[in-house]
């Protein structure tokens, strides 16, 4: 018996949920509580033809991405420093725990005071993503095979060579796992911050106005846009991460080259 192609299964699953969505909208029959997929697409098509729509996407995407990249590189740096110097790990533990525990809403209020609404999503995206990158970087480095490190020490392999041929491979699974969570959380928290701060010309402003005017179809349309942008960014970044990680451990000669 021939198996169905993967793409046909995915289309079938998506079709099932769309039909269920359409059925629920028809049963409720209230455009404020729940709109149909067709109403959502109509609202999206109306948004797409407006210049403000693309400006809002770029405004939010640029700032959330900036916060994410800053968090990624600083988390990678501090995680590496904490691995080499345990005292740094002890000093960073309280603020890391603080950032992981405090509600995002509290950070949003503080960020509104410190940075204003325009750069709010940069700060919130950073706060949410940074602890994940730091913790997983530290865990990935600690998971490095000690036998490989001992071999590198015996053959006096330079530290930069160890980083590229041993640590990089051990670190990749942890960073990839963290990214799958951090990317989604970064976008969701960044947009949520915009809904609270309502910076002009942002996706959060569009969501806020949809709520004010009880335009559920437009609210669903903006939500669909957020999902698409987040998924696209996730795929691109994970692809870059895989390319940076390489395909395996690079072997070392006895002379350490």
N, C-alpha and C positions, 0 to 999 in steps of 0.2 A: 504494500500500500504506500503510495507516494505521500510524502509529508508536504504540508503547505509551506510555501516560502515564508521567511520571517516577516517580510514587508506586508504580506497579505494578512498575517496574524495581527500585526500592529494596526492595520487599517480596520480589521474586524473589531478589535478591542475598542479603538477610538470611536468607531461607528456605534457600538453598543452603548457607550457612555453618552454620546450625543443624542441617541434615541431616548435614553432614559432622561436626559436633561429636557428634551422636547416634551416628553410625556409628563414630567413633573410640572413644567410651565403651563401645559394645557390643562392639567388637573387643578392647579392653583388659580389660574386665570386672573392673575393680578400683576400688572406690569411694574408695580413698585416692589413687590416681594420677590418675584422671580420672572425674568424675561427669557424668551426662547433663544436658541442659537442664531436663528435668522435675524432677530431683533438686535442681537449683539453684533453680528457682522454688518448690519446696516448702520449701526452707530459707529462702528470702526471705520467703515468706508467714508462716513461723513467727517470723521476726525482726520483721516489720512490726507484729504485734499486741502486741509488748512495748513498754512505755513507755521502757525503756532505749535502744531502737533509735533513736527520734526524738531523744532527748537526746544520743546519741552523734553523730548527724548534725549537730545544731545546734552542739555543742561544736567539732567539727572544722571545719565550714563557717565559723563565725564567726571563728575564729582564723586560718585560712588566708586568708580574704577580707580580714581586717584587715591581715595582712602584705602581701597583694597591693596593696591600695589605698594603703598607706603607701609601698610601693616605687614605685607608679605616679606618685604626686604628687611624691615627692622626686626620682625619676628625670627627670620632666618639668622640674622646677625646675633641677636641676643640669645637665641637658643644655642647657637654654636659657642658663644662666649660662656654660657652657663655650663656647657659640656666640658670645656677645657678648664674652667675655673669654678669649682663647686660653690665658692663663696659668693660668686655673682648670682648663682641659682638661688641661694638663700636670701639674698637681698631683693631679688625680683619676685620671689614667691608671694609676698603680701599684695603688691599691686596687681599681679596676674590673677590672684584669687579674687581680689576686689572687682576687677573688670568682668570676671566670669559670673559673679554673684549678683551684682547690683542690677536692677531692672533698667531696660533701655530707656523707659520714659524718664527716669531720673537723670540719665545722661543727657537726654534731649533738652531738658529744662536748663541744666548747667551749660550745655553747648550754646543755647540761645543767648545766655548771658555773656559767654566768653567770645563766641565767634559770630553771632548774628545768624539769621536764617539762611543767608546765601550759601555759606559754607558748612551748614549744619550736617548735611549728608556725608561730607568728607570725614568729619570727626566721628560720627556715629558708626560709619562703615569701618573705620580704623579700630575703634574700641571693640567692636564685635569680632572682627577677624583676627586681630593681633594675638590674643591669648591662644587661639587654636593653632596658629602657625608656630608660636614659641614652644608650646607644650609638645607638639608633634615633631618638631625639629629635634628637640632634646631627646624624645623617646626614640626617634629614628637613629640618632647618633649612638645612643646607648645600646641599640640592638646590633651594632656592627660586630661581625664575627671576630672574636679575640684571636683566633688562630691566624686569620689574615693579617691582623695588626702585628702579631708576633713575627710573622714571616717578613712583613715590611720592615720591622725593626732590625731583624737579623741581617737583611740585605741592604739596610740603610737607605731605604726608599725616601726621597724627599717628601716633606709634608704636603706640598701642593700635589704631588703625584698620588699620595694616599687619598687626598680629598677627591681627586677626579676618578680614581680607579677602585676605591674601596668604600669610602663614606658616601659618595654620591649614590651608589647602587642601594646601599642600606637605607638611605634617607628617602628615596623616591616613593616606596609604598606608603609610608607615613604621611608624606606631603600630599600625595594624590588622594588619600582618604580624607585628609583634613580639608583639601580644596573642595571636594564634593559637598561638604557641609558648609564650609566658610563662604563659598561663592553665593549660594542661595541665601544664607543668613545675612550676608553683607548687603545684598540687594533688598531683601525684605525689610531689614532694619533701617536702611537708608531711605527707602520710600516711606516707611512709617514715620520717620523723623520729619520728612517733608510734609506729610499730612498734618503733623502737629505744628511745625514752624511755618508752613505755607509760604515758602520762598516763591517769588514771582517767576513765572515761566518754567515751572517744574512739573514733573508727573504728579507729584504730591498735591500741587495746586489743582490739577485736573481732577484728581480723585476727590479732593475736598469740595470743589464746586459741584461735582456730580452728586455728592451727598446733600449739599445745600438745596439743590434744585430737584432732589428726588429722582434723578435720571439714572435708574438702575442699569439700563442698557449701556449707557456711556461708562458707568462704573465697571461693568463687566468687560467692556472694550478696553479700557485702560488696564485692567487686570490681565487680560490676554496679552497686551503689549509688554507688560512687565515680565510675564512668563517667557515670552519669546526672546526678549533682550537678555534675560538672565541665562537661559539655556544656551543661546548663541555664545555669550561671553564665557560660559563654563566650558563648552566644547573647544573654543579657541585656546583658552588658557591651559587646559589639560593637554592639548596637543603640543603646545610650546613646552610644557613641563616634561612630557615624554621625550621630546627631542633633546631637551637639555640633559635628561637623565641617561640617555644612550640605551643600548640594547643589552649591556652586560658588563661584567667586570673586565677592565683592561688588564692584560697580563703584564707582569714586570720581569725584566731580565735580572740576572744575578748582580749586575753592576748598578741596578736601581734605575735604569733608563726605560 
